[in-house]
């Protein structure tokens, strides 16, 4: 995580996240994703369980450290 990422306000974070989604997924899929996120109540604990299922904590931290930028 960069210093600029840490100091972003909520609006800047939303704008950056949507821009990254658009770049990766395209506009139509980004809009679909945003609609899905707004129509359902989201159980972030369950999502995290599914994402990290069968992964060891050391693996998760190693990957996270590789993606952190100084």
Chimera marker file (.cmm) of the C-alpha trace (Angstrom):
<marker_set name="trace">
<marker id="1" x="0.000" y="0.000" z="0.000" r="1" g="1" b="0" radius="0.5"/>
<marker id="2" x="1.442" y="3.371" z="-0.947" r="1" g="1" b="0" radius="0.5"/>
<marker id="3" x="1.355" y="6.530" z="1.152" r="1" g="1" b="0" radius="0.5"/>
<marker id="4" x="-1.068" y="8.084" z="-1.334" r="1" g="1" b="0" radius="0.5"/>
<marker id="5" x="-3.390" y="5.103" z="-0.920" r="1" g="1" b="0" radius="0.5"/>
<marker id="6" x="-3.349" y="5.488" z="2.847" r="1" g="1" b="0" radius="0.5"/>
<marker id="7" x="-4.250" y="9.173" z="2.683" r="1" g="1" b="0" radius="0.5"/>
<marker id="8" x="-7.124" y="8.889" z="0.201" r="1" g="1" b="0" radius="0.5"/>
<marker id="9" x="-10.464" y="10.121" z="1.431" r="1" g="1" b="0" radius="0.5"/>
<marker id="10" x="-13.591" y="8.031" z="0.861" r="1" g="1" b="0" radius="0.5"/>
<marker id="11" x="-14.539" y="9.785" z="-2.385" r="1" g="1" b="0" radius="0.5"/>
<marker id="12" x="-11.065" y="9.358" z="-3.844" r="1" g="1" b="0" radius="0.5"/>
<marker id="13" x="-11.111" y="5.692" z="-2.868" r="1" g="1" b="0" radius="0.5"/>
<marker id="14" x="-14.458" y="5.131" z="-4.595" r="1" g="1" b="0" radius="0.5"/>
<marker id="15" x="-13.315" y="6.899" z="-7.771" r="1" g="1" b="0" radius="0.5"/>
<marker id="16" x="-10.050" y="4.939" z="-7.911" r="1" g="1" b="0" radius="0.5"/>
<marker id="17" x="-11.785" y="1.611" z="-7.229" r="1" g="1" b="0" radius="0.5"/>
<marker id="18" x="-14.395" y="2.192" z="-9.936" r="1" g="1" b="0" radius="0.5"/>
<marker id="19" x="-11.683" y="3.231" z="-12.404" r="1" g="1" b="0" radius="0.5"/>
<marker id="20" x="-9.748" y="0.042" z="-11.668" r="1" g="1" b="0" radius="0.5"/>
<marker id="21" x="-12.874" y="-2.082" z="-12.053" r="1" g="1" b="0" radius="0.5"/>
<marker id="22" x="-13.661" y="-0.371" z="-15.352" r="1" g="1" b="0" radius="0.5"/>
<marker id="23" x="-10.114" y="-0.927" z="-16.614" r="1" g="1" b="0" radius="0.5"/>
<marker id="24" x="-10.135" y="-4.608" z="-15.616" r="1" g="1" b="0" radius="0.5"/>
<marker id="25" x="-13.736" y="-5.575" z="-16.361" r="1" g="1" b="0" radius="0.5"/>
<marker id="26" x="-15.012" y="-2.996" z="-18.827" r="1" g="1" b="0" radius="0.5"/>
<marker id="27" x="-17.832" y="-0.525" z="-18.264" r="1" g="1" b="0" radius="0.5"/>
<marker id="28" x="-20.791" y="-2.887" z="-18.686" r="1" g="1" b="0" radius="0.5"/>
<marker id="29" x="-19.449" y="-5.489" z="-16.247" r="1" g="1" b="0" radius="0.5"/>
<marker id="30" x="-18.434" y="-2.803" z="-13.751" r="1" g="1" b="0" radius="0.5"/>
<marker id="31" x="-21.946" y="-1.382" z="-13.789" r="1" g="1" b="0" radius="0.5"/>
<marker id="32" x="-23.370" y="-4.875" z="-13.395" r="1" g="1" b="0" radius="0.5"/>
<marker id="33" x="-21.078" y="-5.497" z="-10.416" r="1" g="1" b="0" radius="0.5"/>
<marker id="34" x="-22.052" y="-2.212" z="-8.774" r="1" g="1" b="0" radius="0.5"/>
<marker id="35" x="-25.735" y="-2.999" z="-9.274" r="1" g="1" b="0" radius="0.5"/>
<marker id="36" x="-25.250" y="-6.416" z="-7.695" r="1" g="1" b="0" radius="0.5"/>
<marker id="37" x="-23.461" y="-4.891" z="-4.717" r="1" g="1" b="0" radius="0.5"/>
<marker id="38" x="-26.309" y="-2.448" z="-4.162" r="1" g="1" b="0" radius="0.5"/>
<marker id="39" x="-29.243" y="-4.840" z="-4.559" r="1" g="1" b="0" radius="0.5"/>
<marker id="40" x="-28.214" y="-7.457" z="-2.020" r="1" g="1" b="0" radius="0.5"/>
<marker id="41" x="-27.136" y="-7.127" z="1.543" r="1" g="1" b="0" radius="0.5"/>
<marker id="42" x="-23.552" y="-8.291" z="1.527" r="1" g="1" b="0" radius="0.5"/>
<marker id="43" x="-22.149" y="-10.711" z="4.045" r="1" g="1" b="0" radius="0.5"/>
<marker id="44" x="-18.485" y="-9.735" z="3.897" r="1" g="1" b="0" radius="0.5"/>
<marker id="45" x="-17.564" y="-12.379" z="6.464" r="1" g="1" b="0" radius="0.5"/>
<marker id="46" x="-18.990" y="-15.105" z="4.219" r="1" g="1" b="0" radius="0.5"/>
<marker id="47" x="-17.271" y="-13.615" z="1.161" r="1" g="1" b="0" radius="0.5"/>
<marker id="48" x="-13.950" y="-13.607" z="3.035" r="1" g="1" b="0" radius="0.5"/>
<marker id="49" x="-14.443" y="-17.204" z="4.098" r="1" g="1" b="0" radius="0.5"/>
<marker id="50" x="-15.010" y="-18.226" z="0.494" r="1" g="1" b="0" radius="0.5"/>
<marker id="51" x="-12.049" y="-16.223" z="-0.812" r="1" g="1" b="0" radius="0.5"/>
<marker id="52" x="-9.596" y="-17.541" z="1.759" r="1" g="1" b="0" radius="0.5"/>
<marker id="53" x="-10.995" y="-21.052" z="2.157" r="1" g="1" b="0" radius="0.5"/>
<marker id="54" x="-8.265" y="-23.697" z="2.343" r="1" g="1" b="0" radius="0.5"/>
<marker id="55" x="-5.506" y="-21.068" z="2.498" r="1" g="1" b="0" radius="0.5"/>
<marker id="56" x="-3.038" y="-20.835" z="5.317" r="1" g="1" b="0" radius="0.5"/>
<marker id="57" x="-2.566" y="-17.503" z="7.071" r="1" g="1" b="0" radius="0.5"/>
<marker id="58" x="1.133" y="-17.473" z="6.109" r="1" g="1" b="0" radius="0.5"/>
<marker id="59" x="0.177" y="-17.764" z="2.417" r="1" g="1" b="0" radius="0.5"/>
<marker id="60" x="-2.251" y="-14.864" z="2.679" r="1" g="1" b="0" radius="0.5"/>
<marker id="61" x="0.309" y="-12.617" z="4.403" r="1" g="1" b="0" radius="0.5"/>
<marker id="62" x="3.053" y="-13.561" z="1.931" r="1" g="1" b="0" radius="0.5"/>
<marker id="63" x="0.811" y="-12.623" z="-1.019" r="1" g="1" b="0" radius="0.5"/>
<marker id="64" x="-0.256" y="-9.410" z="0.692" r="1" g="1" b="0" radius="0.5"/>
<marker id="65" x="3.368" y="-8.395" z="1.330" r="1" g="1" b="0" radius="0.5"/>
<marker id="66" x="4.226" y="-9.050" z="-2.329" r="1" g="1" b="0" radius="0.5"/>
<marker id="67" x="1.482" y="-6.640" z="-3.390" r="1" g="1" b="0" radius="0.5"/>
<marker id="68" x="2.340" y="-3.869" z="-0.918" r="1" g="1" b="0" radius="0.5"/>
<marker id="69" x="4.292" y="-1.038" z="-2.449" r="1" g="1" b="0" radius="0.5"/>
<marker id="70" x="6.764" y="0.914" z="-0.358" r="1" g="1" b="0" radius="0.5"/>
<link id1="1" id2="2" r="1" g="1" b="0" radius="0.2"/>
<link id1="2" id2="3" r="1" g="1" b="0" radius="0.2"/>
<link id1="3" id2="4" r="1" g="1" b="0" radius="0.2"/>
<link id1="4" id2="5" r="1" g="1" b="0" radius="0.2"/>
<link id1="5" id2="6" r="1" g="1" b="0" radius="0.2"/>
<link id1="6" id2="7" r="1" g="1" b="0" radius="0.2"/>
<link id1="7" id2="8" r="1" g="1" b="0" radius="0.2"/>
<link id1="8" id2="9" r="1" g="1" b="0" radius="0.2"/>
<link id1="9" id2="10" r="1" g="1" b="0" radius="0.2"/>
<link id1="10" id2="11" r="1" g="1" b="0" radius="0.2"/>
<link id1="11" id2="12" r="1" g="1" b="0" radius="0.2"/>
<link id1="12" id2="13" r="1" g="1" b="0" radius="0.2"/>
<link id1="13" id2="14" r="1" g="1" b="0" radius="0.2"/>
<link id1="14" id2="15" r="1" g="1" b="0" radius="0.2"/>
<link id1="15" id2="16" r="1" g="1" b="0" radius="0.2"/>
<link id1="16" id2="17" r="1" g="1" b="0" radius="0.2"/>
<link id1="17" id2="18" r="1" g="1" b="0" radius="0.2"/>
<link id1="18" id2="19" r="1" g="1" b="0" radius="0.2"/>
<link id1="19" id2="20" r="1" g="1" b="0" radius="0.2"/>
<link id1="20" id2="21" r="1" g="1" b="0" radius="0.2"/>
<link id1="21" id2="22" r="1" g="1" b="0" radius="0.2"/>
<link id1="22" id2="23" r="1" g="1" b="0" radius="0.2"/>
<link id1="23" id2="24" r="1" g="1" b="0" radius="0.2"/>
<link id1="24" id2="25" r="1" g="1" b="0" radius="0.2"/>
<link id1="25" id2="26" r="1" g="1" b="0" radius="0.2"/>
<link id1="26" id2="27" r="1" g="1" b="0" radius="0.2"/>
<link id1="27" id2="28" r="1" g="1" b="0" radius="0.2"/>
<link id1="28" id2="29" r="1" g="1" b="0" radius="0.2"/>
<link id1="29" id2="30" r="1" g="1" b="0" radius="0.2"/>
<link id1="30" id2="31" r="1" g="1" b="0" radius="0.2"/>
<link id1="31" id2="32" r="1" g="1" b="0" radius="0.2"/>
<link id1="32" id2="33" r="1" g="1" b="0" radius="0.2"/>
<link id1="33" id2="34" r="1" g="1" b="0" radius="0.2"/>
<link id1="34" id2="35" r="1" g="1" b="0" radius="0.2"/>
<link id1="35" id2="36" r="1" g="1" b="0" radius="0.2"/>
<link id1="36" id2="37" r="1" g="1" b="0" radius="0.2"/>
<link id1="37" id2="38" r="1" g="1" b="0" radius="0.2"/>
<link id1="38" id2="39" r="1" g="1" b="0" radius="0.2"/>
<link id1="39" id2="40" r="1" g="1" b="0" radius="0.2"/>
<link id1="40" id2="41" r="1" g="1" b="0" radius="0.2"/>
<link id1="41" id2="42" r="1" g="1" b="0" radius="0.2"/>
<link id1="42" id2="43" r="1" g="1" b="0" radius="0.2"/>
<link id1="43" id2="44" r="1" g="1" b="0" radius="0.2"/>
<link id1="44" id2="45" r="1" g="1" b="0" radius="0.2"/>
<link id1="45" id2="46" r="1" g="1" b="0" radius="0.2"/>
<link id1="46" id2="47" r="1" g="1" b="0" radius="0.2"/>
<link id1="47" id2="48" r="1" g="1" b="0" radius="0.2"/>
<link id1="48" id2="49" r="1" g="1" b="0" radius="0.2"/>
<link id1="49" id2="50" r="1" g="1" b="0" radius="0.2"/>
<link id1="50" id2="51" r="1" g="1" b="0" radius="0.2"/>
<link id1="51" id2="52" r="1" g="1" b="0" radius="0.2"/>
<link id1="52" id2="53" r="1" g="1" b="0" radius="0.2"/>
<link id1="53" id2="54" r="1" g="1" b="0" radius="0.2"/>
<link id1="54" id2="55" r="1" g="1" b="0" radius="0.2"/>
<link id1="55" id2="56" r="1" g="1" b="0" radius="0.2"/>
<link id1="56" id2="57" r="1" g="1" b="0" radius="0.2"/>
<link id1="57" id2="58" r="1" g="1" b="0" radius="0.2"/>
<link id1="58" id2="59" r="1" g="1" b="0" radius="0.2"/>
<link id1="59" id2="60" r="1" g="1" b="0" radius="0.2"/>
<link id1="60" id2="61" r="1" g="1" b="0" radius="0.2"/>
<link id1="61" id2="62" r="1" g="1" b="0" radius="0.2"/>
<link id1="62" id2="63" r="1" g="1" b="0" radius="0.2"/>
<link id1="63" id2="64" r="1" g="1" b="0" radius="0.2"/>
<link id1="64" id2="65" r="1" g="1" b="0" radius="0.2"/>
<link id1="65" id2="66" r="1" g="1" b="0" radius="0.2"/>
<link id1="66" id2="67" r="1" g="1" b="0" radius="0.2"/>
<link id1="67" id2="68" r="1" g="1" b="0" radius="0.2"/>
<link id1="68" id2="69" r="1" g="1" b="0" radius="0.2"/>
<link id1="69" id2="70" r="1" g="1" b="0" radius="0.2"/>
</marker_set>
